[in-house]
Amino acid sequence: MLSERMQKSLNDQIKLEGDSSQIYLSMAVWSETKGMEGVAKFMYDHADEERQHMLKIIRFVNERGGVAIVPDVAKPTSNFVSLKKMFEILFNHEVMVSKKINDIVHVSLEERDYASNNFLQWYVSEQIEEEALARMVLDKINMIGDDKGGLYLFDNDIKTIVAQAGTGPQ
């Protein structure tokens, strides 16, 4: 059985995962309208993945005798100054999500809720991968700079990055 504190923490994370899905979706739309098919696919895939993360927590809360709350999701920004700025926003968002997951792990330990702690370890590992992927993509964009040819190749190559990273709905 989940404590009220654990249930609230998990429901807060459900909202964050839903908001994350919307952020990626907004980035996908922006990328697609700028002609960056590869980046758009990357973002659409991540939007789906974040939604699956949300559903995984919803099911866990309900299975543990709690009540998952389907949240309103925040409307994300839809206009990005540049591809680089968009990926900087994405990276910083993933760092913030990692902190929130760590905060929930801390709650699970304080509550002596080892089942939730065990469940959350998957998210800890997932966030390490998410941050590393966002950092790697941002590093590549920084190497390219404003070179249009480089950006074209990056847009094509990100499809390979996605395949190698195993990115997509989990």
C-alpha positions as CSV (number, residue, x, y, z in Angstrom):
1,M,0.0,0.0,0.0
2,L,1.3,3.5,-0.9
3,S,1.5,6.1,1.8
4,E,-0.2,9.4,1.0
5,R,3.2,11.1,0.6
6,M,4.4,8.4,-1.9
7,Q,1.2,8.6,-3.8
8,K,1.4,12.4,-4.1
9,S,5.1,12.2,-5.2
10,L,4.2,9.6,-7.9
11,N,1.2,11.6,-9.0
12,D,3.4,14.7,-9.3
13,Q,5.7,12.6,-11.5
14,I,2.8,11.4,-13.6
15,K,2.1,15.1,-14.4
16,L,5.8,15.8,-15.2
17,E,5.9,12.8,-17.6
18,G,2.7,14.1,-19.3
19,D,4.2,17.6,-19.6
20,S,7.4,16.1,-20.9
21,S,5.5,14.3,-23.6
22,Q,3.9,17.6,-24.6
23,I,7.3,19.3,-24.7
24,Y,8.7,16.7,-27.0
25,L,5.6,16.9,-29.2
26,S,5.9,20.7,-29.5
27,M,9.5,20.2,-30.5
28,A,8.5,17.6,-33.0
29,V,6.0,20.0,-34.6
30,W,8.5,22.9,-34.7
31,S,11.2,20.6,-36.3
32,E,8.8,19.2,-38.8
33,T,7.6,22.6,-39.9
34,K,11.3,23.6,-40.3
35,G,11.9,20.7,-42.7
36,M,13.9,18.6,-40.2
37,E,12.4,15.2,-40.7
38,G,15.0,13.3,-38.7
39,V,14.8,15.6,-35.7
40,A,11.0,15.5,-35.9
41,K,11.0,11.7,-35.8
42,F,13.4,11.8,-32.8
43,M,11.0,14.2,-31.0
44,Y,7.8,12.3,-31.9
45,D,9.4,9.0,-30.7
46,H,10.4,10.7,-27.4
47,A,6.9,12.2,-27.0
48,D,5.5,8.6,-27.2
49,E,8.2,7.3,-24.8
50,E,7.4,10.0,-22.2
51,R,3.7,9.1,-22.5
52,Q,4.6,5.4,-21.9
53,H,6.6,6.5,-18.8
54,M,3.5,8.3,-17.5
55,L,1.3,5.2,-18.1
56,K,3.8,3.0,-16.4
57,I,3.6,5.1,-13.2
58,I,-0.2,5.3,-13.4
59,R,-0.5,1.5,-13.5
60,F,2.0,1.2,-10.6
61,V,0.1,3.6,-8.4
62,N,-3.2,1.8,-9.1
63,E,-1.6,-1.6,-8.6
64,R,-0.3,-0.5,-5.2
65,G,-3.7,0.5,-4.0
66,G,-3.4,4.2,-4.7
67,V,-5.3,6.3,-7.1
68,A,-3.5,7.7,-10.0
69,I,-4.5,11.2,-11.1
70,V,-4.7,11.9,-14.8
71,P,-3.4,15.5,-14.9
72,D,-4.0,18.5,-17.0
73,V,-0.8,19.0,-19.0
74,A,0.9,22.4,-19.4
75,K,1.0,24.0,-22.8
76,P,4.6,24.0,-23.8
77,T,6.3,26.7,-25.8
78,S,6.0,26.1,-29.6
79,N,8.5,28.5,-31.0
80,F,12.3,27.9,-30.7
81,V,15.0,30.3,-31.7
82,S,17.2,27.6,-33.2
83,L,17.8,23.9,-33.2
84,K,20.7,24.4,-30.7
85,K,18.4,26.4,-28.3
86,M,15.7,23.7,-28.6
87,F,18.2,20.9,-27.6
88,E,19.6,23.1,-24.8
89,I,16.0,23.4,-23.4
90,L,15.6,19.6,-23.9
91,F,18.8,18.8,-22.0
92,N,18.0,21.1,-19.1
93,H,14.5,19.6,-18.9
94,E,16.0,16.1,-18.7
95,V,18.3,17.2,-15.9
96,M,15.3,18.6,-14.0
97,V,13.4,15.3,-14.5
98,S,16.4,13.4,-13.2
99,K,16.3,15.6,-10.0
100,K,12.6,14.9,-9.6
101,I,13.1,11.2,-9.9
102,N,15.9,11.3,-7.3
103,D,13.6,13.3,-5.0
104,I,11.0,10.5,-5.3
105,V,13.6,7.8,-4.6
106,H,14.5,9.8,-1.5
107,V,10.8,9.8,-0.4
108,S,10.6,6.0,-1.0
109,L,13.6,5.5,1.3
110,E,12.2,7.7,4.0
111,E,8.8,6.0,3.8
112,R,10.6,2.6,3.8
113,D,8.7,1.8,0.6
114,Y,11.1,-0.7,-1.0
115,A,8.6,-1.8,-3.6
116,S,8.4,1.8,-4.9
117,N,12.1,2.2,-4.6
118,N,12.7,-0.9,-6.7
119,F,10.1,0.4,-9.3
120,L,11.8,3.8,-9.4
121,Q,15.3,2.3,-10.2
122,W,14.2,1.8,-13.8
123,Y,13.5,5.5,-14.0
124,V,16.9,6.4,-12.5
125,S,18.6,4.3,-15.2
126,E,16.3,5.7,-17.9
127,Q,17.2,9.3,-16.9
128,I,20.9,8.6,-17.0
129,E,20.4,7.4,-20.7
130,E,18.1,10.4,-21.5
131,E,20.6,12.9,-20.2
132,A,23.5,11.3,-22.0
133,L,21.6,11.2,-25.3
134,A,20.6,14.8,-25.0
135,R,24.1,15.8,-24.1
136,M,25.5,13.8,-27.1
137,V,23.1,15.4,-29.5
138,L,23.8,18.9,-28.2
139,D,27.6,18.2,-28.5
140,K,27.0,17.3,-32.1
141,I,25.0,20.4,-32.8
142,N,27.7,22.5,-31.2
143,M,30.3,20.9,-33.4
144,I,28.2,21.8,-36.5
145,G,27.6,25.4,-35.6
146,D,25.8,27.3,-38.3
147,D,27.0,25.1,-41.1
148,K,23.8,24.4,-43.2
149,G,25.3,21.4,-44.8
150,G,26.3,20.0,-41.4
151,L,22.7,20.6,-40.1
152,Y,21.3,18.8,-43.1
153,L,23.6,15.8,-42.4
154,F,22.8,15.9,-38.7
155,D,19.1,15.8,-39.5
156,N,19.6,12.7,-41.6
157,D,22.1,11.1,-39.1
158,I,19.8,11.6,-36.1
159,K,17.7,8.7,-37.4
160,T,20.8,6.5,-36.9
161,I,21.4,8.0,-33.4
162,V,17.8,7.1,-32.5
163,A,18.2,3.5,-33.8
164,Q,21.5,3.0,-31.9
165,A,20.2,4.4,-28.7
166,G,17.1,2.2,-28.8
167,T,14.9,5.3,-28.5
168,G,11.3,4.8,-28.9
169,P,8.3,3.8,-26.8
170,Q,9.3,1.4,-24.0
